[in-house]
Structures are given as C-alpha cells and as structure tokens.
C-alpha cells in the first residue's frame, strides 16, 4: 500500500500515513486513524492527571482524603488506603446490557461515571509514600509516575532514584536535585541532559564527567569551571570561595552557566544506543518512529513516556511499559500487557478493547474497574461464544453509528476515547504540561478548564524563603511564600512547606533551599524538556563557526569552510536559543 496524506478531523492539518503504518493497522485489525499524531497524543494525555492532588471526601466513609479526582468531578471516589472498601465493591453489579439504540461509547461513559474509583489509582508496592503515584516506592513524597525510588521528593518520572529532590525524567541517580534528563548520576545538581556524572553543578550535556561546574558539552573531564580546565587545587579553592548555598550568589552563577550552555552546540536530538529512531529522548531502542522519552522500545511508533520498558510492536501509546507488546492508542497501560487497544489504565491484561482501570483481565470490551475477569462487555459476564458474537456486532454498530462529541468530532470504532470522557480539566492533565494553553485557547479547542480554588491562610503568616539553609530551623518555621506569588502561569500554589529531610539534604549539598512552590519549580524545569513535536531544520554550523558566531569550531568538519548542508527533524523549535548541530558536526566537536 502506498503512503497517503489525510486531513485531521480535529486540527484540519494534513498528516501522512506511511506503508508500514498501514501494515501495522492491518495486522492488529483496526482502521487507520482520523486524527493526526499530535492530536491523538494530546487526547491521550488528557486522561493523565500527572501530579495534582485534591482534597475531597471519601464517598463511603466521609473521611477527608487526597485524590487525583477533583471534588467537582461527578464520580464516586473511595479511600484507596482502606483495603476493606475495595473488597465491598463488585464491579459486575454495575454492568449493563448493550443497547444498540444508543452509541456504545455513550453507554461506556455512563458506566465509567457510575462505578466507584480509588482515590489514587495504580499505586502499587508503595511504602510510606502516601502522596506519590507509581510503583515500588519507599518513603517518597510528591513523586509522580515514579518507579523503584527511595527517599525522594518532588520528582516526576524518576526511575531508581535514591535521595533525589526535584529531579524529572531521570533514572538510576543518587543525591541529585533540580535536574532534568540525567542518568546514572551522583550528586548532580541543577543540570540537564547528563549521563554518568559525579559531583556536577549547573551543567548540560556532560558525559562521564566528575567535579565540573557551570559547563556544557564535555566528555570524560574533571575539574572544569565554566568550560575551562582547572587543576584539582584551583577547583577546590573555587568551591570554598563560592557561596553556593546563598540564593543570591547561586542565581548569578546560574545566569553565567546559561550563557555557557547557549554558546555550546547541542545535538539535534538526545539519543543513546538508538538505532533507526526518530523523535527525542530515546534510549536503548530500535525502530522507534517519532517517539519521545522511550527506553527499550522496539518496532514501534508515536509512543511517548515509555520510560519503563521493554515495549514492542506498539503504536500511539503513552505512559506504557514493563513488558508491553502490541499496544495501540492507549494511555497508562503497562506491566505485562499485550494486545490492548483504545484502553486507559491496564495492568496484567491481554486482548482488551475500550476498557478502563482493569487488572489481570483478558478478552473484555468496554469494561471499567474489573479484576480477574474474562469475556465481559460493559461489566456483564458472557460465555466465550456470546462474547465474540456481541463484540463483532458492537464494532459494526460503532462504524455505522459513531459517537459525536460536542464539537462535532466523530469517534467510530478505531479511535481512543473522546476528550470529554476524561475526568481531568485540560490544565490538570499532562497535556497542559507539554502543550501549554491558557483558558481561552483551551476552551475554544473544546477542552474543560478548571480554575484554582481560593486559598485561605486561616490567619497563618507567610514568610519568605531563607537565603541560605544554614540559618534555617524547620521546626516551627511556618509557611513559605512562593517567590512567584501566583503571578505566573504555573498553577502556583502560592505557599509551601519544607520537609525536615529536604532541609538536611540542601544543607549537606551546600545549596540554597527552594524559594518557589513545587508547581512553579517543576514548570520551570519543563522549559528544558523539548516539546513532543518535530520540525525540519538545518544544521547551524557555518563552517568555522556556528551561524550566530557564538561558537568557534575546534575541528575541521566534513564540509570544510562551507556551511553544513545537513537537514534533520528535531524537537528544538526555531525560536529556541540553542545552537543545533547535526550528528556529524556535533560528533566532530563534542562526542
């Protein structure tokens, strides 16, 4: 089959479907998508409330609890820390017979609102971590989409971290803070895109480096300060004289480091052991097309945040991993799953379609909240023959009578859930983090927006963050005022508290305590996460220098004194300040 260009029914922009895409759709017996890859991705992101917790009452006990479901969401929620509550709920008791005179997705929507939900779904093997989401966590606080972490706080998509604070999209690191996309690092602070580093501060794109400060683009170096080589004694003297634990002094150092970062070339994409891959932030993967933040992904396309591999033979999957195979158009499906289509929140499931929040199930269609079930439709039990006959009839009806949302978008069989099925407002979902929009833009696109509640201090006084942690006593310290004070677009909480362990960490690390709330800190770090969108650009190498003349090449490149002719697809937008080099020019200078 030849490649085709089609028009997205949402954004109205053209998008391509390649021959290998058609082959995949034919193999798993689904029609080609009618939304473009980005619109499909955003719709799936809407179903993930990544890091917002709300106070609401348990609908079964009246106890005040924290939940990922906003109190205004019309759904019953039970306290997931109370095991007896889940045991009392029989999901099959909410089952309904299929009504061919009503669209199937409308019936599924009604079922999803009728069945009770746990306050924080899918928090498995978690110890002493009441305000965290993920699995295999011990003593973690406000860590989200996290796995195998211990004594960590304020981090997102952190894998195998030990005593890390404010560290996002990173793995196998210890005693690190305020960093993004770092791996196998130790005592690395305020750094981005670093691998196998130790005792590194304010640096970007370092590999196998130790004792470096404010540097960029270094390999196998030690004792470098702002990209200048120093002796061991000079480096030690610099650290003694530099007041890294003073916020005023540290902010000046950050600005100087950013100047170094922006004058040092970066590679067009962050890829490590990636073979025949396109996208960004790809590690140990092969044949992954237009994918982002993937780890151990093979023969897949349009996947995002598959940080916990392996994943294989999958398309359009977000937050997927740990042995996932033949997954299509899903959100949050992982841990030994296969043949999953158009589903949200699946664990240990196989051959499932249009299901939500199921565990250890197989051969179910349009079900919610089931465990250890097979051959169910809309939470009703059937025999194998009855099940197979019924789902073929439902699929046919979905093609003939598709669900139409409030904006006129059509959802026949073969499309993920409509955005209006999400429990989250746009600004509560991960879509807002990766594709920020204001309220007007969000609502004009057909999404829900929810304003932040007013915050009452109940007479308590706010105090400013200390300049240095050394003079700070966390006991009876009071509530800290966020430096942004709500005057930002970060969903600022306006105030926050320090953890005793956090204060101790910053004292030992000789770093200033945070002066902003978790939301503001996280969104400021998100600036260093490139958007999940690729554009065609040309290499910024102009021969002897970069095109903006900020960087002078140190080696002769294959194109000599002439501008580099290479073009590539990159997630670095044209308006970003970085100097973007192709792989050949980058390797000549950095790698």
C-alpha positions as CSV (number, residue, x, y, z in Angstrom):
1,X,0.0,0.0,0.0
2,X,1.2,3.5,-0.9
3,X,1.6,6.4,1.6
4,X,-1.4,8.6,1.9
5,X,-1.9,12.2,3.1
6,X,-5.1,12.7,5.1
7,X,-6.7,15.6,6.9
8,X,-7.0,15.5,10.7
9,X,-10.7,15.9,11.7
10,X,-9.6,17.9,14.7
11,X,-6.9,20.4,13.7
12,X,-7.6,20.2,9.9
13,X,-3.9,19.8,9.2
14,X,-2.6,17.2,6.8
15,X,-0.8,14.1,8.1
16,X,0.9,11.2,6.4
17,X,0.1,7.5,6.8
18,X,3.1,5.5,5.6
19,X,3.0,2.0,4.1
20,X,4.5,0.5,7.3
21,X,1.7,2.2,9.3
22,X,-1.0,0.6,7.1
23,X,0.7,-2.8,7.6
24,X,0.5,-2.3,11.4
25,X,-3.1,-1.3,11.3
26,X,-3.9,-4.3,9.1
27,X,-2.0,-6.7,11.4
28,X,-4.0,-5.6,14.5
29,X,-7.3,-5.3,12.6
30,X,-8.1,-1.6,13.1
31,X,-8.9,1.2,10.6
32,X,-6.3,4.0,10.1
33,X,-6.7,6.9,12.4
34,X,-8.7,10.0,11.5
35,X,-6.7,12.3,13.9
36,X,-3.1,13.4,13.3
37,X,-0.4,12.0,15.6
38,X,-0.2,15.2,17.7
39,X,-4.0,15.4,18.2
40,X,-4.0,11.7,19.1
41,X,-1.2,12.3,21.6
42,X,-2.9,15.3,23.3
43,X,-6.2,13.4,23.6
44,X,-4.4,10.6,25.4
45,X,-2.5,13.0,27.6
46,X,-5.8,14.5,28.8
47,X,-6.6,11.3,30.6
48,X,-3.5,11.5,32.8
49,X,-3.5,13.8,35.8
50,X,0.2,13.6,36.4
51,X,0.8,15.4,39.6
52,X,-2.2,17.3,41.0
53,X,-3.8,16.0,44.2
54,X,-7.1,17.4,45.5
55,X,-8.8,17.3,48.9
56,X,-12.2,15.6,48.7
57,X,-14.3,13.3,50.9
58,X,-14.4,9.6,50.6
59,X,-17.9,8.9,49.3
60,X,-18.1,5.8,51.5
61,X,-16.7,7.0,54.9
62,X,-16.9,10.7,54.7
63,X,-13.2,10.9,55.6
64,X,-11.2,13.8,54.1
65,X,-8.7,12.3,51.6
66,X,-6.4,13.3,48.8
67,X,-7.3,12.2,45.3
68,X,-6.4,12.7,41.7
69,X,-10.1,13.4,41.1
70,X,-11.2,17.0,41.6
71,X,-14.1,17.3,44.0
72,X,-16.2,18.8,41.2
73,X,-15.9,15.6,39.1
74,X,-19.2,13.8,39.3
75,X,-17.9,10.4,40.3
76,X,-17.8,8.4,43.5
77,X,-14.3,8.0,45.0
78,X,-13.2,5.7,47.8
79,X,-10.2,5.9,50.0
80,X,-7.6,3.6,48.3
81,X,-5.7,3.3,51.6
82,X,-8.6,1.4,53.1
83,X,-8.5,-2.2,51.7
84,X,-11.9,-3.1,53.0
85,X,-13.6,-0.5,50.8
86,X,-12.4,-2.1,47.6
87,X,-13.5,-5.5,48.7
88,X,-17.0,-4.3,49.2
89,X,-17.3,-3.1,45.6
90,X,-18.5,-5.6,43.0
91,X,-17.8,-4.0,39.5
92,X,-20.1,-6.6,37.8
93,X,-23.0,-5.2,39.9
94,X,-22.7,-2.0,37.8
95,X,-22.9,-4.0,34.5
96,X,-25.4,-3.0,31.8
97,X,-26.7,-4.8,28.7
98,X,-25.6,-3.4,25.4
99,X,-28.3,-1.1,23.9
100,X,-28.0,-1.0,20.1
101,X,-30.2,2.1,20.0
102,X,-27.6,4.1,21.9
103,X,-24.0,4.7,20.8
104,X,-21.7,2.3,22.5
105,X,-19.3,5.0,23.8
106,X,-22.2,6.8,25.4
107,X,-23.0,3.7,27.4
108,X,-19.4,3.3,28.3
109,X,-19.3,6.9,29.5
110,X,-22.3,6.2,31.8
111,X,-20.6,3.1,33.2
112,X,-17.4,5.0,33.9
113,X,-19.3,7.6,35.9
114,X,-21.4,5.0,37.8
115,X,-18.7,2.8,39.1
116,X,-16.6,4.0,42.2
117,X,-12.9,4.8,41.6
118,X,-10.0,4.6,44.0
119,X,-8.7,8.0,45.2
120,X,-5.3,7.4,43.6
121,X,-5.4,4.6,41.1
122,X,-2.5,2.2,40.4
123,X,-0.2,2.9,43.3
124,X,1.4,-0.5,43.7
125,X,4.0,-1.7,46.2
126,X,4.3,1.6,47.9
127,X,5.7,2.0,51.4
128,X,5.4,5.2,53.5
129,X,4.6,7.2,50.4
130,X,1.0,8.5,50.8
131,X,1.3,11.4,48.4
132,X,3.0,9.6,45.4
133,X,1.9,7.7,42.3
134,X,3.8,4.9,40.7
135,X,5.2,1.6,41.9
136,X,7.9,0.2,44.1
137,X,8.4,3.4,46.1
138,X,9.7,3.7,49.6
139,X,9.5,6.9,51.7
140,X,8.7,9.2,48.7
141,X,6.8,12.4,48.8
142,X,5.0,14.1,45.9
143,X,6.7,11.8,43.3
144,X,4.6,11.1,40.3
145,X,4.8,8.4,37.6
146,X,7.8,7.2,39.6
147,X,9.3,3.7,40.0
148,X,11.8,2.0,42.2
149,X,12.6,5.1,44.1
150,X,13.6,5.6,47.8
151,X,13.7,8.7,49.9
152,X,12.9,11.0,47.0
153,X,10.6,14.1,46.8
154,X,9.1,16.5,44.3
155,X,10.0,14.5,41.2
156,X,8.3,13.3,38.0
157,X,9.1,10.2,36.0
158,X,12.1,9.3,38.2
159,X,13.3,5.7,38.0
160,X,15.5,4.0,40.5
161,X,16.3,7.3,42.3
162,X,17.9,7.5,45.8
163,X,17.5,10.6,47.8
164,X,16.8,12.9,44.9
165,X,14.8,16.1,45.0
166,X,13.1,18.0,42.1
167,X,14.6,15.6,39.5
168,X,12.5,14.8,36.5
169,X,12.6,12.3,33.6
170,X,15.7,10.7,35.0
171,X,17.0,7.3,36.1
172,X,19.4,5.5,38.3
173,X,20.7,8.5,40.1
174,X,21.5,9.3,43.7
175,X,21.7,12.5,45.8
176,X,20.7,14.7,42.9
177,X,18.5,17.7,42.7
178,X,16.8,20.2,40.4
179,X,17.8,18.4,37.2
180,X,16.2,17.0,34.1
181,X,17.1,14.0,31.9
182,X,20.0,12.8,33.9
183,X,21.0,9.1,34.1
184,X,23.5,7.2,36.2
185,X,24.5,10.4,38.1
186,X,25.6,11.1,41.6
187,X,25.5,14.4,43.4
188,X,24.4,16.2,40.2
189,X,22.5,19.5,40.7
190,X,20.7,22.0,38.5
191,X,21.8,20.1,35.4
192,X,20.3,18.9,32.2
193,X,21.0,16.0,29.8
194,X,23.9,14.5,31.7
195,X,25.0,10.9,31.8
196,X,27.3,9.0,34.2
197,X,28.4,12.1,36.0
198,X,29.5,12.8,39.6
199,X,29.7,16.0,41.6
200,X,28.4,18.2,38.8
201,X,26.7,21.5,39.2
202,X,24.8,23.7,36.7
203,X,25.9,21.8,33.6
204,X,24.3,20.5,30.4
205,X,25.2,17.6,28.1
206,X,28.1,16.2,30.1
207,X,29.1,12.5,29.9
208,X,31.5,10.7,32.2
209,X,32.5,13.9,34.0
210,X,33.4,14.5,37.6
211,X,33.8,17.7,39.6
212,X,32.6,20.1,37.0
213,X,30.7,23.4,37.4
214,X,28.7,25.5,35.0
215,X,29.9,23.6,31.9
216,X,28.4,22.2,28.7
217,X,29.3,19.7,26.1
218,X,32.1,17.9,27.9
219,X,33.3,14.3,27.8
220,X,35.5,12.5,30.3
221,X,36.5,15.7,32.0
222,X,37.3,16.7,35.6
223,X,37.9,19.9,37.4
224,X,36.2,22.2,34.8
225,X,34.7,25.5,35.7
226,X,32.5,27.3,33.1
227,X,34.2,25.0,30.4
228,X,37.7,26.0,31.5
229,X,40.1,23.3,32.6
230,X,41.4,23.8,36.2
231,X,43.7,21.9,38.5
232,X,42.4,20.0,41.4
233,X,43.6,22.7,43.8
234,X,42.1,25.5,41.7
235,X,38.7,23.7,41.6
236,X,38.7,23.1,45.4
237,X,39.6,26.7,46.0
238,X,36.7,27.8,43.7
239,X,34.2,25.8,45.7
240,X,35.5,27.1,49.0
241,X,35.2,30.7,47.9
242,X,31.9,30.3,46.0
243,X,28.8,30.7,48.2
244,X,26.7,28.1,46.5
245,X,24.4,27.9,49.5
246,X,23.4,31.6,49.1
247,X,20.5,32.1,46.7
248,X,21.6,35.5,45.6
249,X,25.1,34.2,44.7
250,X,23.8,31.0,43.2
251,X,21.3,32.8,40.9
252,X,24.2,34.8,39.5
253,X,26.1,31.5,38.9
254,X,23.1,30.1,37.1
255,X,22.9,33.0,34.7
256,X,26.6,32.6,33.9
257,X,26.1,28.9,33.3
258,X,23.2,29.5,31.0
259,X,25.5,31.7,28.9
260,X,27.9,28.8,28.5
261,X,25.0,26.4,27.7
262,X,23.7,28.7,24.9
263,X,27.1,29.1,23.4
264,X,27.9,25.4,23.2
265,X,26.4,23.3,20.4
266,X,23.9,20.6,21.2
267,X,22.9,17.6,19.1
268,X,19.6,17.8,17.2
269,X,18.2,15.0,19.3
270,X,19.0,13.2,22.6
271,X,19.6,9.6,21.6
272,X,21.6,6.9,23.3
273,X,22.0,3.5,21.8
274,X,19.2,4.3,19.4
275,X,19.1,2.5,16.0
276,X,16.9,3.8,13.2
277,X,14.9,6.0,15.6
278,X,13.3,9.5,15.2
279,X,12.0,11.8,17.9
280,X,13.8,12.7,21.1
281,X,14.9,11.4,24.4
282,X,15.3,7.9,23.2
283,X,17.5,5.3,24.9
284,X,18.3,1.7,24.2
285,X,15.7,1.4,21.4
286,X,15.5,0.4,17.8
287,X,13.0,1.2,15.0
288,X,11.1,3.7,17.2
289,X,9.4,6.3,14.9
290,X,8.5,9.8,16.1
291,X,8.7,8.8,19.8
292,X,9.7,10.7,22.9
293,X,11.1,9.6,26.2
294,X,11.4,6.0,25.4
295,X,13.5,3.3,27.0
296,X,13.9,-0.1,25.5
297,X,11.3,0.3,22.8
298,X,11.4,-1.7,19.5
299,X,9.5,-1.7,16.3
300,X,7.0,1.0,17.5
301,X,5.8,4.4,16.5
302,X,4.2,7.6,18.0
303,X,5.0,6.4,21.6
304,X,5.6,8.8,24.5
305,X,6.9,8.5,28.0
306,X,7.6,4.8,27.7
307,X,10.3,5.2,30.4
308,X,9.9,1.8,31.9
309,X,10.5,-0.7,29.0
310,X,10.5,-3.1,27.3
311,X,7.8,-2.1,24.8
312,X,7.5,-3.7,21.3
313,X,5.2,-3.6,18.3
314,X,3.2,-0.7,19.6
315,X,1.7,2.5,18.2
316,X,0.3,5.6,19.9
317,X,0.9,4.5,23.4
318,X,1.7,6.9,26.3
319,X,2.8,6.1,29.8
320,X,3.4,2.5,28.7
321,X,6.0,0.0,29.7
322,X,7.3,-3.0,31.7
323,X,6.7,-5.8,29.1
324,X,4.1,-4.3,26.7
325,X,3.5,-5.8,23.3
326,X,1.1,-4.9,20.6
327,X,-0.4,-1.9,22.3
328,X,-2.4,0.6,20.3
329,X,-3.9,4.0,21.1
330,X,-3.7,3.7,24.9
331,X,-2.8,5.7,28.0
332,X,-1.3,4.3,31.1
333,X,-1.2,0.6,30.2
334,X,1.7,-1.4,31.4
335,X,3.2,-4.3,33.5
336,X,2.8,-7.4,31.3
337,X,0.2,-6.3,28.9
338,X,-0.4,-7.4,25.3
339,X,-3.0,-6.8,22.5
340,X,-4.5,-3.7,24.2
341,X,-6.5,-1.3,22.1
342,X,-8.1,2.0,23.0
343,X,-7.7,1.5,26.7
344,X,-6.8,3.5,29.8
345,X,-5.1,2.2,32.9
346,X,-4.5,-1.5,32.3
347,X,-2.2,-3.8,34.4
348,X,-1.6,-7.5,33.6
349,X,-4.2,-7.5,30.9
350,X,-4.5,-9.1,27.4
351,X,-6.8,-8.8,24.5
352,X,-8.7,-5.8,25.8
353,X,-10.6,-3.0,23.9
354,X,-12.2,0.2,25.2
355,X,-11.6,-0.7,28.8
356,X,-10.6,1.4,31.8
357,X,-8.9,0.6,35.0
358,X,-8.7,-3.2,34.8
359,X,-6.2,-5.6,36.3
360,X,-5.4,-9.2,35.4
361,X,-8.2,-9.5,32.8
362,X,-8.4,-10.8,29.3
363,X,-10.9,-10.7,26.4
364,X,-13.0,-7.8,27.7
365,X,-14.7,-5.0,25.8
366,X,-16.0,-1.7,27.2
367,X,-15.4,-2.6,30.9
368,X,-14.4,-0.5,33.9
369,X,-12.8,-1.5,37.1
370,X,-12.6,-5.3,36.6
371,X,-10.1,-7.7,38.2
372,X,-9.5,-11.3,37.2
373,X,-12.3,-11.4,34.6
374,X,-12.8,-12.7,31.1
375,X,-15.4,-12.4,28.4
376,X,-17.1,-9.3,29.8
377,X,-18.9,-6.4,27.9
378,X,-20.0,-3.3,29.8
379,X,-19.2,-5.2,33.0
380,X,-21.6,-8.0,32.2
381,X,-20.4,-11.6,32.1
382,X,-20.9,-13.7,28.9
383,X,-19.8,-17.0,27.6
384,X,-16.9,-17.1,25.0
385,X,-19.3,-17.6,22.1
386,X,-21.7,-14.9,23.3
387,X,-18.8,-12.5,23.8
388,X,-17.3,-13.0,20.4
389,X,-20.6,-12.6,18.7
390,X,-21.6,-9.5,20.7
391,X,-18.3,-7.5,20.2
392,X,-18.5,-8.0,16.4
393,X,-22.0,-6.6,16.5
394,X,-20.8,-3.7,18.6
395,X,-17.9,-2.9,16.3
396,X,-20.3,-2.9,13.4
397,X,-22.7,-0.6,15.2
398,X,-19.8,1.8,16.1
399,X,-18.9,2.1,12.4
400,X,-22.5,2.8,11.4
401,X,-23.4,4.9,14.4
402,X,-20.3,6.6,15.8
403,X,-20.2,8.8,18.9
404,X,-20.2,12.5,18.1
405,X,-18.8,14.9,20.7
406,X,-20.0,18.4,21.5
407,X,-17.6,20.0,18.8
408,X,-18.8,17.6,16.1
409,X,-15.8,15.3,16.1
410,X,-16.7,11.7,15.2
411,X,-15.5,8.6,17.0
412,X,-16.2,5.4,15.2
413,X,-14.5,2.1,16.0
414,X,-10.8,2.6,15.9
415,X,-10.5,5.8,17.9
416,X,-9.4,6.4,21.5
417,X,-12.0,7.8,24.0
418,X,-13.2,11.4,23.2
419,X,-11.5,14.1,25.2
420,X,-14.8,14.9,27.1
421,X,-14.6,11.4,28.7
422,X,-11.6,12.5,30.7
423,X,-12.1,13.2,34.4
424,X,-9.5,16.0,34.1
425,X,-9.6,19.6,33.0
426,X,-7.0,20.5,30.4
427,X,-4.9,22.4,33.0
428,X,-5.0,19.4,35.3
429,X,-3.6,17.0,32.7
430,X,-0.2,16.2,31.3
431,X,-1.4,17.7,28.1
432,X,-1.1,21.1,29.7
433,X,2.5,20.5,30.7
434,X,3.7,19.5,27.3
435,X,1.3,21.7,25.3
436,X,0.5,24.7,27.5
437,X,-2.6,26.7,26.7
438,X,-4.4,29.5,28.5
439,X,-8.1,29.2,29.4
440,X,-9.5,30.9,26.3
441,X,-7.4,28.7,24.0
442,X,-8.3,25.6,25.9
443,X,-12.0,26.2,25.9
444,X,-12.1,27.3,22.2
445,X,-10.4,23.9,21.4
446,X,-13.3,22.1,23.2
447,X,-11.5,21.3,26.4
448,X,-12.6,21.8,30.0
449,X,-10.7,24.3,32.2
450,X,-10.9,24.4,36.0
451,X,-9.9,27.5,38.0
452,X,-7.7,27.0,41.1
453,X,-9.6,27.3,44.4
454,X,-9.1,30.3,46.6
455,X,-6.6,29.6,49.3
456,X,-7.4,30.7,52.8
457,X,-4.4,31.0,55.2
458,X,-6.6,30.8,58.2
459,X,-4.7,33.6,59.9
460,X,-1.3,32.0,59.4
461,X,1.5,34.3,58.3
462,X,3.7,33.6,55.3
463,X,7.4,34.0,55.5
464,X,10.0,34.4,52.7
465,X,12.4,31.6,51.8
466,X,15.7,32.0,53.6
467,X,18.8,33.0,51.5
468,X,20.8,30.1,53.0
469,X,19.6,26.8,54.6
470,X,22.4,27.1,57.3
471,X,20.4,29.6,59.4
472,X,17.1,27.9,58.9
473,X,15.3,25.8,61.5
474,X,12.5,23.8,60.0
475,X,10.8,23.3,63.4
476,X,8.1,25.9,63.7
477,X,9.3,27.7,60.6
478,X,5.8,28.5,59.3
479,X,4.5,28.6,55.7
480,X,6.9,29.7,52.9
481,X,5.7,32.3,50.4
482,X,6.3,31.2,46.8
483,X,8.5,33.8,45.1
484,X,6.1,33.8,42.1
485,X,3.3,34.6,44.5
486,X,0.7,33.5,42.0
487,X,1.9,35.9,39.3
488,X,2.8,33.2,36.8
489,X,1.3,30.6,34.5
490,X,2.4,27.6,36.6
491,X,-0.7,26.9,38.6
492,X,1.2,28.4,41.5
493,X,0.1,27.2,44.9
494,X,1.5,30.5,46.4
495,X,2.9,28.8,49.5
496,X,4.6,25.6,50.6
497,X,6.5,23.9,53.4
498,X,9.9,22.3,53.7
499,X,10.4,18.7,54.7
500,X,12.9,18.2,57.5
501,X,14.8,15.7,55.3
502,X,14.7,18.3,52.5
503,X,16.4,21.0,54.6
504,X,19.0,18.5,55.7
505,X,19.7,17.5,52.1
506,X,20.2,21.1,51.0
507,X,22.5,21.8,53.9
508,X,24.7,18.8,53.1
509,X,24.7,19.7,49.4
510,X,25.5,23.3,50.2
511,X,22.7,24.6,48.0
512,X,20.0,27.2,48.7
513,X,16.6,26.0,49.7
514,X,13.9,26.3,47.1
515,X,12.1,29.7,47.1
516,X,9.2,28.5,44.9
517,X,6.4,26.0,45.3
518,X,6.6,22.6,43.7
519,X,4.4,23.6,40.7
520,X,6.5,26.6,39.8
521,X,9.8,24.7,40.2
522,X,8.5,21.8,38.1
523,X,7.2,24.0,35.3
524,X,10.4,26.0,35.2
525,X,12.3,22.7,34.7
526,X,9.8,21.8,31.9
527,X,11.4,24.6,29.8
528,X,14.4,22.3,29.4
529,X,12.2,19.5,28.1
530,X,11.7,19.9,24.4
531,X,8.1,19.7,23.2
532,X,7.0,16.4,21.7
533,X,6.8,17.9,18.2
534,X,9.4,17.7,15.5
535,X,10.2,20.3,12.8
536,X,12.6,20.3,9.9
537,X,15.7,22.4,10.5
538,X,19.2,22.8,9.0
539,X,22.4,22.4,10.9
540,X,23.6,25.7,12.5
541,X,27.3,25.0,11.6
542,X,28.5,27.7,9.2
543,X,32.0,26.2,8.6
544,X,34.5,27.6,11.1
545,X,31.8,28.8,13.5
546,X,28.2,28.5,14.3
547,X,25.8,30.6,12.3
548,X,25.3,33.1,15.1
549,X,29.1,33.3,15.6
550,X,28.8,32.5,19.3
551,X,30.8,29.3,19.0
552,X,34.1,28.6,17.1
553,X,34.6,25.1,15.9
554,X,37.6,23.3,17.3
555,X,37.9,20.7,14.5
556,X,37.7,20.6,10.7
557,X,34.3,19.3,9.6
558,X,33.4,17.2,6.5
559,X,32.0,20.3,4.8
560,X,35.2,22.4,5.3
561,X,34.8,26.1,5.5
562,X,31.3,26.0,3.8
563,X,28.0,25.9,5.7
564,X,26.9,22.4,6.7
565,X,24.3,21.1,4.1
566,X,22.6,18.6,6.5
567,X,19.0,18.9,7.5
568,X,17.1,16.9,10.1
569,X,13.9,16.6,12.1
570,X,14.3,18.0,15.6
571,X,12.2,18.9,18.6
572,X,14.2,22.1,19.1
573,X,11.8,24.8,17.9
574,X,13.3,27.6,15.7
575,X,12.8,30.2,18.4
576,X,14.9,28.4,21.0
577,X,18.4,29.9,21.7
578,X,20.4,26.7,21.5
579,X,23.0,26.1,18.7
580,X,21.7,23.0,17.0
581,X,24.2,20.8,15.2
582,X,23.7,17.7,13.0
583,X,25.1,14.4,14.3
584,X,28.3,14.7,12.1
585,X,29.1,18.3,13.2
586,X,28.2,17.5,16.8
587,X,30.4,14.5,16.9
588,X,33.3,16.4,15.5
589,X,33.0,19.0,18.3
590,X,31.6,17.2,21.3
591,X,31.2,13.4,21.2
